[in-house]
Amino acid sequence: MAKKKKKDTDPKVHEDLKGFKMDINSFGEISSSFSIDKINEFLNKNVEDKKLKDRDDLDTDEGKKE
């Protein structure tokens, strides 16, 4: 049985996340090429929060896609 060779190509990512790399070292610590603030900003802009979508007390459209 032949073994499959692993491709060394980068995965397809959103345009705003070009160059994003994430590694886990031998101690289990996660390191990233982007800051946590930049990742959170991207997620707030592009992902709807399921827990907050049906709340009536929120006036802002922060979590909604445009």
Secondary structure, DSSP 8 states (H G I E B T S, - for coil): --------------GGGTT--EEE-TTS-EEESS-HHHHHHHHHHH---TTTTT-SS----TTS--
